[in-house]
Amino acid sequence: MSNFTTTVTAFLLLGFSDTRELQILYSLLLLLIYSAGLMGNLLIVIITTFDRRLHTPMYFFLRNLSIVDACFISITIPQASVNSLVNNRAISVPGCAAQIFLLIFRAYVEITLLTVMARDHSVAICQPLLYPVIMSPRVCMQMTLTCLFTGLLYAGFHTGYTFQLSFCQSNVIHQFFCDIPSLLKISCSETFRHTLSLLGSVLVIGVGCFTFITASYISIFSSVLRFPVKEDQRKAFSTCVPHIVVVSLFLFSISYVYLKPPSDSGSIKDIIFSIFYSIIPPFLNPIIYSLRNKQIKEALRIVIKRQLFFFKGLNHKL
């Protein structure tokens, strides 16, 4: 089914293995990662929503990031897991288009939210007296809505532009989900302009966000090093380092996938780097931001205690 003389009406995704036992193992592993990532992100959303002490700009952006991550891992992992479990790799063209749109939208919103979070950290540390004015609730909402709206435009443009191409020679996508680089490899149309627009937009957005984030952290570290108390320096660094880890992992992996020259066939390296930008960040974000955050851990303890008291009271009534 790899060569066609007529227009492709469905695509075949790449499986993780041809061995049935490994297919089941990978399916269960993906479901485990999905459950852990979904629960972790939803837990952050719940805690930062119901604990009034966490109604600050930093946790507002963290809550939005967790919502984006929870939605994103629901785009790729469940279908990949089910496909591996039932040994069915087919995906319709509209389904592939929807997956690409949501993937691009999530990636754009993720990197722009991480950029906004760097700005939030910079103002909080470098301009603490002006922080309530610069990062007011209205400004935070405007920045978030801007990320979402421009993300919709960006994802809509690239999805529509990609599916103007013809797919008449091959329907095998060398990836476990639909993405633009994989579709450009199998198109029978001229893809130079599409490749150029994709590379150009990724470079502009990626380099722009990376430059802004780098400038923010240069300002942060120069201010932190002037703190007279070592404990204050440690707290500031513990807040910033997780953010740097998330940004670096996400940008490095997505840059490799989207900026490397296209090839005729996929490789295990492509799949690994795709996992690093599509699955690992949504899975690790709750861990990185929660384990080193005393406020979230304290709020989690309070939530657990309230639930225990609730169930104890319910048992007494019964």
N, C-alpha and C positions, 0 to 999 in steps of 0.2 A: 504493500500500500504506500510505498514511498514515492512513486512516480505517477503523475496524472497528466492526461491530455485535456481534461476538462477542469472547470473552476472548482476549487476545493470548497466543500461545504462543512467540513469538520477537520479538526487537527488531532494529532496523536502526541500526547506528552511523553517525555522520556521517563521510564521506570527506574527505580533505584537498583533493581536487580531482576534477573530472569529466574532466579531460584524461588520457588513458592514459599519455602520456610523463611527466607530472608525478606520476602515481600510482607509477610505477616509480622515479622519482627520490626521492620521499619514502620509499618502502619501503627503498631502499638506504641513505638517510641515517639512517633509524631503526635499521636493522641495524648501521650503523657506530657510532652512539651507544650502542646496546645492548652491542656487543662491547667498546667502550672502557670503559664504565661497569662491566660485569661483570668484566673483567680487572683494572681498578683496585681494585675492592672485594675481589675474591678475593686479589689480591696483598697487600693490607693484612692480610687474615685469615691468610694463610700466614706472612707475616713476623712478625706479632705473636704467632703461635702457636709458632713454632719458634725464635725468638730469645729466650733466657731473660732477656736484659737488658731486654726490653720486657714482662716479666710484672709490670706495675704497674697500679694501678687506672685510670690515664688510658688506657692502651692496651687494657686489658680492655674498657672502655666503647666505645672506638673500634672494636675488633674486633666487638663486638656490633652497633654501628651499621652497620658494613660488611656484616655478614651480613644485616641487615634490608634494606639498600639493594640488595644483590645479588638477594635474593628478590623485592623489590618491582619492579625494572625487568623482571623475568621475568614479571610479571603482565600488564603493559600493552603493552610495546613489541613483543614477538614477535607477538602476535595482531594488533596494529595494522599492523605491517609486512606480515604475510602477507595480511591483508585488503586492504591497498593493492596488493599485488603481484598477487593473483589476482582483484581487483575483486569481493570478496565481503564485504559489510558485516553479514551476519546473525550474531546471537549468541543462543543459547537462553536461556530464562528462568533455569534453574538455573545456566548459565554466567555470566549477568549477576549473579545473587545471589552466586556464589562470588567474582567479581571485586570486587564492592562490599565484601564481608566482608574480603577480603584488603587492599583499599585502605584501609579505615577502620582495620583492625588495624595496618597499617604506619604510617599517619599518626600514630596515637595513640602507638605505641611510639617512633617517631622523635622526637616533641616531648618525651615524657617522658624519653627517654635524653639528649637535648640538655640538658634541665633538670638531670638527675643529673650530667652532665658539667660544667655550670656550678658545681654544688655541689663537685665534685671539684677544679676549678681554684681555687675560693674557699678551700677548706681547705688546699690545697697552698701557696698564697701567703700567706694570712693566719694560718694556724696550722700552720706546718711541723713543729713539734716534736710536735704531737698527731696529725699526719697518719696515721702507721701504725696508730694506735688507732681514729680516727674512720672512716677508709676502709680497714678491714681486709678481707681476702678474703671473709670471711663476710658482712660488711655489703654489699660490692659485689654479691655473688651474690644476697642477699636483695632489694636494690633492683632488680636486673635481672629477677628472677623476678616481683616485684610489677608492674613495667611490663608484662611479658608476660601475666600472669594477668588484670590489670584491662583490658588491651587486648583480650583475648578476650571478656570480658564486655561491654565497650563496643561492639565490632564486632558481636557476636551480637545485642545488643539492637536496634541501629539497623537491621541487615539484616533481622531478623525483623519489626520494626515497619513497615519500608518495604514489604515484600512482603505485608503484610496489605491493601494498597491494591489496587484493581481497575484494570486497564489494558485498556480496551475501546474507546477512541476512536482512539488513535494508537500506533504502535509505533516511531516514528522518534525516536531519542535524539540530541539535538543536541550530541554530544560523540564523541570517537574512542574512548572507553571508557565503561563503565557507572559512573555515580556517582549519589548520592541526589538532588542538586538537579535533575539532568536528568530523573530519573524522576518527581519531584514535579510537574514541568511538564506531563507527558503523562498523568498519572493522571486517571481520570474520577471518583475518589472525593473526598471532602472532605479536604483536605490541611493544614488550618490547624494541627491538633494536632501533626501530624508535622513541619511546618515549625517550629513553636514549640519542640518538643523538640530538634530538630536545632540550631537557633540557640542555644537555651539551653545545651546541652551543649558546643557549640563555644566559646561565650563563656566558660563557667566554666573549661573546661580551658585554652583559649588564654590568657585573661587571667590565670588562676592561674599557669601556667607562665611567661608573659612577666614577670609581677610578680616571681616568684622569681628568674628569670634576671637581671632588671634589678637587683634588690637584691644578688645575688651579685657582679655586676660593679661596682656602686658600691663595695662593700666591697673588691673586688680593686684597683680603680684608686686608691682612697684609700690602700691599703697600698703599692702599687707606687710611687706618687709620693713616698713617704717613704724609698725605697731610696737609700742614699748613692752607689751606683755606677751610672752611667748605663747601662753594659753590662747590668747586671741588670734595669734597667727595660726596656731594649729586648727582652731575651729574654722577659720576662713579657708584654709587649704582643704580641710575635710569636706567643705561644702562645694568647692570648685573642682577638685580632682575627679569625682565621679562624672561630672558633666563633661570634662575633657575626655575621659575614657569613652563615653558614649558617642561623642561627636567624632573622635578619631576612628573608632571602629566602623561607624556608619559611613563616613565619608571615604575612607580607604577602600572598603569593600564595594560600595556602589560606583566609585570611580573606576575600579578595575573592570567591573562588568560593562559599564557604559562607554568607557573611553578607549578600551583596547581595540585594535583593528579587528574587523569581522573576519571569521574563518568559515570554512564550509561545513565543519562538523563541530559538535560540542565536545567538551572534555570534562573529566571529573573535577578539574580545577575550577571550571566555570560554575558547576553546581555548588561546590564548597563555598566559593565567594558569594554566590547568590543566597546561600543559607545565612552567611554572615550579615548580610544587609536586610534580608527579608524575614528571618526567623529569630536570630540571636538578639538583636536590639529589643524587640518587644518582650522577649523572655527575660532579658537581663535588666532592663530599666527598673522594674519594681524592686529587684534585689539590690541593685547599685544605689538607688535613691533611698531605700528604706533601712537597710542594715546599718548605714552610717548616719542616720538621722534620728536623733533622740526624740524630737517632737512627734514624728510619725510612730516610733516604737511606743512612746507613752500613750498616744491616742489609740493605738492598737490594743494595748493592755486595757484601757478603759472600755473599749468596745467589747472585748472578750468578757470582761467582768459583768458588763450590763447584760450580755446575752446569757451568761451563767445564772445571774440573779433572775432573769426572766423565765428561764426554763425551770429553775427551782420553784419559783412562785407558781408556775403552771402545773408542776407536779403536785404541789400541796393542794391546789384547788381540785385536781382530779382525784 
